[in-house]
Structure formats: structure tokens, C-alpha cells
Amino acid sequence: MKLPYLADNQLTALCKRLQGQGYGALKDLLREQGKTPFDEGSVIPTLDSSYKENGYQYLFYALTRLLQPERIVEIGVLQGFSLLSMGCALKANGRGEFHAFDLFEEYEFKCDNFDNVSSRVSTMGLDKMVTLHQADASSVTGLIEETDMLHVDISNNGDIIGEIFSQWASRTSRIMIFEGGSLERDRVEWMVKYRKRSLYDKFMELDKNEAGWDFFTISPFPSVTIAVNVKYES
Ligand SMILES: C[S@@+](CC[C@H](N)C(=O)[O-])C[C@H]1O[C@@H](n2cnc3c(N)ncnc32)[C@H](O)[C@@H]1O
């Protein structure tokens, strides 16, 4: 299997930033996934997700294996594609907890219901690690004090990124993963139609102003921007 982002310069830069980690290099972990994917035969490849076409489940899995987080928070679950991918990596790590938040059936656009996602979590044997919460993104900081990894995927736009980044910068010890950040992602139909603020511009602004964070945008669609806490060293 070919992972298009393996050739991305920003992935190489991210690998260098994280290369001091004890558990092998990120690219090695990704190449391993190319040969023996963790999700083979599971429900994950059958789920609906914009991340699927370019194999981002392997990046989520590899980052979670590499960083060995004690806690992951995800905001924006849909059917559980990214949740189950990182959840499987936590299981392989043998430790860590995962709190995942979504409006589920209360969301007015494309969504899945709580019970469906909950049953996928059980089928994958992830009950012990994963807790699902039906809650709005704005309420999560009232429920969770801090995390090692944060993943944000709630139909992101520049305004949402700005808000979530400022809420979580002091609460996230290692990395934040945001869906989007490329110019191509800014041009998707609903971003243009509803004149949503550019994610690309927002990340450029954050990169310039937030000395405590390093930003890497990996381009293959839908693109992913990873912010690494400068305090996080191997
Ligand atoms: C693009 S999907 C998430 C995709 C998923 N991460 C994946 O791997 O395929 C966006 C999700 O965000 C949820 N959502 C949208 N706005 C939200 C909000 N304000 N608070 C919590 N969840 C929200 C929707 O219910 C939907 O399930």
C-alpha cells in the first residue's frame, strides 16, 4: 500500500522534530503499516471518512504508537474512523485513555448516532480505553483538564481552529492534530459557499505568533495540521 503523505516535506520535518522518541521513527512506523496494516479485516476501512482516501488512519495510529500518550481527547467522531485508529494504537501501547466528544445525532448535518459508534468501540475491544461523550466542543474544557494529544475534526474552519487552539494550548502537553490546513481544503464547496475563514491563513498566523508551538501541515487531501508543543522533548 502507498501512503501519499510519506513523500510530503512537512511530514519529513515533523519526523525530524519527533525523531528523538524512544519508539523508533515515525516514518519507520508508517512503512510498517504499509506492509501490515493494523486495520486489516476490521470495520475501520468500511467507515465513511474524508481521511480514508489518503490513508490517514496510519498516521494517527503511528503518532499514537510513537508518542505513547496517557490521554487522548478527540472532538469530532462521526462514525469513529480516527477514534478507532488511535484507540487501536492505545491498545497496542497497553496503556492510555481516550475521551471522544461529538454531538452525534444532535448534529444537524452529516452525523452518526451514539449507540452505533459505541457498538463499534465494543466490537473492536476498546471499551476499557475509550469513553464516548455526547457534548458540544465548547463544553469539553469544562470536563477535561488536560491531555497529551488532541484531535479536532468538527467541520473545521479558521475561526474554529482559533477558538480551540486558544482553549487547549495550555492544556495539551504534546501534540494537537487538526483536520485541514492546505489551500485545497480551504476551497471545498461549503467553505466557499458559506465564506468560512481560511484554515491556511489561521495556521500561518498561529505559526507566526505562537512561539510555544511548531506547526506542520501535511498536504494530501483533506490535509492535516499537527501542532507540536515546544516543551515536548524526547
Ligand atoms: C468531519 S466529522 C468527523 C470525522 C471523523 N473524525 C473521522 O475520522 O472521520 C465531524 C463531526 O463533528 C461533529 N460536530 C460538529 N460540530 C460539533 C460541535 N460543535 N461539537 C461537537 N461535535 C461536533 C459532527 O457531529 C460530526 O460527527
PDBQT file of the ligand as one rigid body, heavy atoms in Angstrom, charges set to zero:
ROOT
HETATM    1  C1  LIG A 301     -15.933  15.564   9.799  1.00  0.00    +0.000 C 
HETATM    2  S1  LIG A 301     -16.825  14.698  11.006  1.00  0.00    +0.000 S 
HETATM    3  C2  LIG A 301     -15.587  13.889  11.979  1.00  0.00    +0.000 C 
HETATM    4  C3  LIG A 301     -14.873  12.818  11.199  1.00  0.00    +0.000 C 
HETATM    5  C4  LIG A 301     -14.060  11.826  11.989  1.00  0.00    +0.000 C 
HETATM    6  N1  LIG A 301     -13.081  12.441  12.865  1.00  0.00    +0.000 N 
HETATM    7  C5  LIG A 301     -13.377  10.838  11.063  1.00  0.00    +0.000 C 
HETATM    8  O1  LIG A 301     -12.294  10.339  11.399  1.00  0.00    +0.000 OA
HETATM    9  O2  LIG A 301     -13.952  10.507  10.007  1.00  0.00    +0.000 OA
HETATM   10  C6  LIG A 301     -17.395  15.996  12.005  1.00  0.00    +0.000 C 
HETATM   11  C7  LIG A 301     -18.117  15.575  13.277  1.00  0.00    +0.000 C 
HETATM   12  O3  LIG A 301     -18.109  16.703  14.140  1.00  0.00    +0.000 OA
HETATM   13  C8  LIG A 301     -19.298  16.698  14.898  1.00  0.00    +0.000 C 
HETATM   14  N2  LIG A 301     -19.512  18.085  15.331  1.00  0.00    +0.000 N 
HETATM   15  C9  LIG A 301     -19.768  19.171  14.556  1.00  0.00    +0.000 A 
HETATM   16  N3  LIG A 301     -19.853  20.286  15.309  1.00  0.00    +0.000 NA
HETATM   17  C10 LIG A 301     -19.626  19.898  16.596  1.00  0.00    +0.000 A 
HETATM   18  C11 LIG A 301     -19.571  20.586  17.834  1.00  0.00    +0.000 A 
HETATM   19  N4  LIG A 301     -19.771  21.903  17.902  1.00  0.00    +0.000 N 
HETATM   20  N5  LIG A 301     -19.313  19.880  18.942  1.00  0.00    +0.000 NA
HETATM   21  C12 LIG A 301     -19.123  18.523  18.893  1.00  0.00    +0.000 A 
HETATM   22  N6  LIG A 301     -19.156  17.817  17.743  1.00  0.00    +0.000 NA
HETATM   23  C13 LIG A 301     -19.417  18.482  16.608  1.00  0.00    +0.000 A 
HETATM   24  C14 LIG A 301     -20.359  16.163  13.944  1.00  0.00    +0.000 C 
HETATM   25  O4  LIG A 301     -21.411  15.566  14.664  1.00  0.00    +0.000 OA
HETATM   26  C15 LIG A 301     -19.564  15.159  13.107  1.00  0.00    +0.000 C 
HETATM   27  O5  LIG A 301     -19.726  13.843  13.597  1.00  0.00    +0.000 OA
ENDROOT
TORSDOF 0
